[in-house]
Structures are given as structure tokens and as C-alpha cells.
Amino acid sequence: MLLRENMVLRRLAKHSRISTREKLSAELLLR
């Protein structure tokens, strides 16, 4: 797990108001 990318994803999720489904799918792809 890349903490930096994970935090960036969280920031983008909050900023862009991304749905949980897209957020989870993105995290799974990074794994």
C-alpha cells in the first residue's frame, strides 16, 4: 500500500466528491 497515493486519493475524493464505489475501485486498482 502506498501511503502517499492513498492520501492523495482521499484528498481528491473529498475535493471532487467522488462516490465511494469509484474510490474503492481506485484503491483496489492501486493494490
N, C-alpha and C positions, 0 to 999 in steps of 0.2 A: 504493500500500500504506500502510495506517495502522499505524504502529508501536505506537501506544498500544493500539488494539484487538487487534493481533496479540499483544502481551504479555499482555493480559487473557485472551485465548483460551488462551494457553499456561498461564497460572495456573489457569484454570478446568479445563483439560484435566487438569492434574496433580491438582487438588483433587477433581474429580469422576471422575477416571479414565475420561475419555471415550475411546471407541475411536478408532483412527486414521482410520477411514472418516468418522466424524462430524466429526472435527477438520478433515480435508481438505475435506470438503463445506462446512463453515462458512467456511473460508478462501476457497474458490472463490466462495461467495456474496458475501463482503465485497468481492471484487475486482470 
